[in-house]
Amino acid sequence: MNEWFMPTDLMPVAGGVYRAFPPAGMAGFTGPYDVDVLEVVEHQRFRMRWRGEQLHSEVLWEMSDGDPGVSLAVTQSGFLGLEGDQRRTELAGTYETMFREKLPEALAALAEPLKKKPPKAKPPRRPRQSRVRVDPGDPWWRKLTKLTQIPTERRGRLLSIAGAMVITGLIGSALAVVMARPPATPPGLAANGPSTGQAAQSGVQPGVTLPPSSAPSPSRAAQRVDAGVAAAGGATVSYRTSERFQLGYIGSITVTAGTAPISDWSAVVDLPNRATVTSAWDQIDYEQERRRVTFTPGAAHRDIGAGQQFTFYFQVGDPTESGRPQACAVNDQPCAGLSG
């Protein structure tokens, strides 16, 4: 992906949120953007949501058996900013280069066999040094003479071994002397028990007691969170203006299920006069009648499990430039965050 498409940490993991960094000068891209992975079907389907500066669109890559090889279809839909038509033209040219030229080059590079690495050079063998034999029956002066003929490195090792043997003998003698002495009476202890002047020393300091930790254990913390969720109960709904621009904005509604799942839900939004919804995404249908817009989720998001949430986006053309709807509700429950 980094060599062919653009620098990114994108991974084929559904539910993951990643980041893409288009290089400078890539037509159709104004800067870094977030990538939400919505669906992954291995070797068949890869669906994403791209979110950035004046960019809220769904991108779908679909693969199928071709003749020869594999056929790849790329579809992008959604909001492309104020200069949408110009940006669409620029993206078409960029994709022409990326998919028809750079992608085949990247695939061909992957298909090349790995080049064999040259064998590692072995380090040169060290020349064997002649060994000098010292006979135990030789007089001391002859042993010394032969010792001086031993190579310097080996002679140093022999002298180190001899020195270690001498030190070991001295330590053994010292231990024998210490062990032969009678044990001394510890300070503060009489011959028949502790004295009244000083208590016996130990590894624990008296009078120091650590208080129990005030932090709850993981199990208690989990129980407390569960109790809070149970107390809250029901679902929560919130609205947020994700992006504002001249004569319009992009709004989002987040539906979060409480302790019970939500099924067959819909959202109703009231807009100012002359404001219209121009698009909505992540498998959401909408129908506008005058100022009221009803959003109905597709099959994939019709049911929201307990404790889970779903967010959908919609673009509004608003000549009044109010920046938000006048009212919002999901299954007659008002949206939080609409005021202010």
C-alpha positions in Angstrom: 0.0 0.0 0.0 2.8 2.5 0.9 4.7 1.8 -2.3 1.7 1.7 -4.6 -1.1 3.8 -3.2 0.1 6.4 -0.7 1.8 6.4 2.8 -0.8 4.8 5.2 -1.1 2.4 8.1 -4.2 0.9 6.5 -5.0 -2.7 7.4 -7.8 -5.0 6.2 -9.5 -5.1 9.6 -13.2 -4.3 9.8 -13.9 -1.7 12.4 -10.4 -0.2 12.4 -9.6 3.5 12.0 -6.5 4.4 10.1 -4.8 7.4 8.5 -3.6 8.1 5.0 -1.1 10.8 3.9 -1.3 11.8 0.2 2.0 13.1 -1.0 2.2 16.8 -2.0 0.9 17.4 -5.5 -1.4 14.4 -5.8 -4.4 15.8 -7.7 -7.8 15.4 -5.9 -6.4 15.0 -2.4 -6.1 18.1 -0.2 -4.3 16.6 2.8 -4.3 13.7 5.2 -7.6 11.9 6.0 -9.0 9.2 8.2 -10.0 5.8 6.8 -12.7 3.8 8.5 -12.8 0.2 7.4 -16.4 -0.8 7.1 -16.4 -4.3 5.5 -13.7 -6.8 4.6 -14.5 -10.0 2.5 -11.2 -11.7 1.7 -10.3 -11.7 -2.0 -13.7 -10.1 -2.9 -14.6 -6.9 -1.2 -13.0 -4.0 0.7 -15.3 -1.1 1.8 -14.0 2.1 3.5 -15.1 5.5 4.6 -12.7 8.4 3.9 -13.0 11.5 6.2 -11.0 14.6 5.8 -11.1 18.3 4.9 -14.2 18.6 2.7 -14.1 14.8 2.1 -16.8 12.4 3.4 -17.1 9.6 0.9 -17.4 5.8 0.8 -14.9 3.9 -1.3 -15.5 0.3 -2.5 -12.9 -2.0 -4.0 -14.4 -5.2 -5.5 -12.5 -8.1 -7.0 -13.8 -10.8 -9.2 -12.5 -13.5 -11.5 -11.4 -12.0 -14.8 -10.0 -13.4 -18.1 -7.2 -13.5 -17.5 -6.3 -12.7 -13.9 -8.5 -10.7 -11.6 -10.9 -7.8 -12.3 -10.9 -4.8 -9.9 -13.7 -2.3 -9.8 -13.4 0.9 -7.7 -16.4 3.0 -6.7 -16.3 6.2 -4.8 -19.4 8.2 -3.7 -20.2 11.0 -1.3 -19.2 14.5 -0.6 -16.1 15.9 -2.3 -16.1 19.5 -1.1 -17.3 22.8 -2.5 -15.5 22.3 -5.9 -16.9 18.8 -6.2 -17.0 18.6 -10.0 -13.4 19.8 -10.3 -12.2 17.4 -7.6 -14.0 14.5 -9.2 -12.2 15.2 -12.5 -8.9 15.4 -10.7 -9.5 12.1 -8.9 -10.4 10.4 -12.1 -7.0 11.3 -13.6 -5.2 10.3 -10.4 -6.9 6.9 -10.2 -6.2 6.4 -13.9 -2.5 6.6 -13.1 -2.7 4.7 -9.8 -4.8 1.7 -11.0 -3.8 1.4 -14.6 0.0 2.1 -14.3 1.3 2.0 -10.8 -0.7 -1.0 -9.6 0.5 -3.4 -12.4 4.1 -2.3 -11.7 3.7 -3.0 -8.0 2.2 -6.4 -8.7 4.9 -7.3 -11.2 7.5 -6.4 -8.6 5.8 -8.7 -6.0 5.9 -11.5 -8.5 9.6 -11.4 -9.1 11.5 -14.2 -7.4 13.6 -13.3 -4.4 17.2 -12.7 -5.2 19.6 -15.0 -3.6 21.8 -13.4 -1.0 25.6 -13.9 -1.4 27.0 -16.3 1.2 28.5 -14.7 4.2 32.3 -14.6 4.2 33.8 -16.8 6.9 36.3 -15.1 9.2 40.0 -16.2 8.5 41.1 -19.0 10.7 43.7 -18.1 13.3 47.0 -19.9 12.9 47.6 -22.7 15.3 50.3 -21.9 17.9 52.9 -24.4 18.8 52.5 -26.0 22.2 55.3 -26.2 24.7 55.3 -29.3 27.0 56.4 -28.8 30.6 57.4 -32.0 32.3 56.6 -32.3 36.0 60.0 -33.8 36.7 62.0 -30.8 35.3 63.7 -28.6 37.8 62.2 -25.2 38.5 64.6 -23.2 36.5 64.0 -25.5 33.4 60.2 -25.1 33.9 60.6 -21.3 34.0 62.7 -21.4 30.8 60.0 -23.4 29.0 57.3 -21.2 30.3 58.9 -18.1 28.7 58.7 -20.0 25.4 54.9 -20.3 25.5 53.0 -17.7 23.4 52.0 -14.6 25.2 48.2 -15.1 25.1 48.4 -18.7 26.4 51.0 -17.8 29.0 48.6 -15.1 30.3 45.8 -17.7 30.6 48.0 -20.1 32.5 49.2 -17.4 34.9 45.5 -16.3 35.5 44.6 -19.9 36.3 47.5 -20.2 38.7 46.6 -16.9 40.4 43.0 -18.0 40.8 44.1 -21.3 42.4 46.2 -19.3 44.9 43.3 -16.9 45.8 40.9 -19.8 46.2 43.3 -21.4 48.7 43.6 -18.2 50.7 39.8 -17.8 50.8 39.4 -21.4 51.9 41.8 -20.9 54.7 40.1 -17.7 55.9 36.7 -19.4 55.9 38.1 -22.3 58.0 39.4 -19.7 60.6 36.0 -17.9 60.8 34.0 -21.1 61.1 36.3 -22.3 63.9 35.4 -19.2 66.1 32.4 -19.4 68.5 29.5 -17.2 67.4 29.3 -13.8 68.9 26.3 -12.5 70.8 24.3 -10.1 68.7 24.0 -6.5 69.9 21.2 -6.0 72.4 20.9 -9.8 73.2 22.0 -11.2 76.5 23.3 -14.7 76.8 20.0 -16.1 77.9 17.6 -13.8 75.9 16.9 -10.2 74.8 18.1 -7.4 77.1 15.7 -4.8 78.4 17.6 -1.9 76.7 17.1 -2.7 73.0 14.8 -4.9 71.0 16.1 -7.5 68.5 16.6 -6.2 65.0 14.5 -7.6 62.2 13.8 -7.0 58.5 10.4 -5.4 59.3 10.4 -1.9 60.8 7.9 -1.7 63.7 5.2 1.0 63.6 5.1 1.2 59.8 1.8 -0.1 58.4 0.8 0.4 54.7 -2.8 1.5 54.4 -5.0 -0.6 52.1 -5.1 0.8 48.6 -8.0 3.2 47.9 -8.2 2.1 44.2 -10.9 -0.4 43.5 -9.9 -3.8 42.3 -10.6 -4.6 38.6 -13.5 -6.8 39.4 -15.2 -4.1 41.6 -14.5 -1.4 39.0 -16.2 -3.6 36.3 -19.2 -4.1 38.6 -19.4 -0.4 39.2 -19.4 0.4 35.4 -22.0 -2.3 34.8 -24.2 -0.9 37.5 -23.9 2.6 36.0 -24.9 1.3 32.6 -27.9 -0.5 34.1 -28.9 2.6 35.9 -28.8 4.7 32.8 -30.9 2.3 30.8 -32.4 2.9 27.4 -30.7 4.4 24.3 -28.9 7.7 23.8 -29.0 9.9 20.7 -26.7 12.8 19.9 -26.2 15.2 17.0 -23.0 16.9 15.9 -22.2 19.3 13.0 -19.1 17.6 11.6 -18.2 20.3 9.0 -19.5 23.7 8.0 -19.0 25.4 4.7 -20.6 28.2 2.7 -24.3 27.5 2.2 -24.3 24.2 3.9 -22.9 21.8 6.4 -22.4 18.1 7.2 -24.3 16.7 10.2 -24.0 13.4 12.0 -26.3 11.5 14.3 -25.0 8.8 16.7 -27.4 6.2 18.1 -26.1 4.3 21.1 -28.1 1.3 22.5 -28.3 0.9 26.3 -28.9 -2.3 28.1 -31.3 -3.5 25.5 -30.8 -3.6 21.7 -32.5 -1.3 19.3 -34.5 -2.6 16.3 -36.3 -1.0 13.4 -35.4 2.5 14.2 -35.5 5.7 12.2 -34.3 9.3 12.6 -36.4 12.4 11.9 -34.8 15.8 11.3 -36.5 19.2 10.8 -34.6 21.7 8.7 -35.0 25.4 8.2 -37.0 26.7 5.2 -35.3 26.1 1.9 -32.7 23.7 3.4 -32.4 20.3 1.7 -30.5 17.1 2.3 -28.3 16.4 -0.7 -26.7 13.1 0.3 -26.4 10.6 3.2 -24.0 7.8 3.7 -23.1 4.6 5.4 -26.1 2.6 4.1 -28.7 5.1 5.1 -31.8 6.1 3.1 -33.6 9.4 3.4 -36.8 11.0 2.3 -37.6 14.7 2.6 -41.1 16.1 2.7 -40.9 19.9 2.9 -38.8 20.7 6.0 -38.9 17.2 7.5 -36.4 14.5 6.6 -36.7 10.9 7.6 -33.6 8.7 7.7 -34.0 4.9 7.5 -31.0 2.6 8.0 -30.2 -0.2 5.7 -30.3 -3.9 6.7 -26.8 -3.8 8.0 -27.6 -1.2 10.6 -31.2 -1.8 11.3 -30.5 -3.6 14.5 -28.0 -2.1 17.1 -26.8 -4.5 19.8 -26.9 -3.7 23.5 -24.0 -1.2 24.3 -23.2 -0.7 20.6 -23.5 2.5 18.6 -23.9 3.6 15.0 -23.2 7.0 13.4 -24.4 8.2 10.0 -23.7 11.4 8.1 -25.8 13.7 5.9 -25.0 16.8 3.8 -27.3 19.7 3.9 -27.6 22.6 1.5 -28.8 25.5 3.6 -29.0 29.1 2.2 -29.8 30.3 5.7 -26.4 29.1 6.9 -27.9 28.0 10.3 -25.3 25.2 10.6 -27.6 22.7 12.2 -31.2 21.3 12.1 -34.0 22.8 14.1 -35.0 19.5 15.6 -33.8 15.9 15.7 -35.1 12.7 17.2 -34.7 8.9 16.9 -37.9 6.9 17.7 -39.3 10.1 19.4 -36.2 10.5 21.6 -34.7 14.0 21.1 -31.1 14.3 20.1 -28.6 15.7 22.6 -26.1 18.3 21.4 -28.5 20.1 19.0 -28.4 23.4 21.0 -25.4 25.5 21.6 
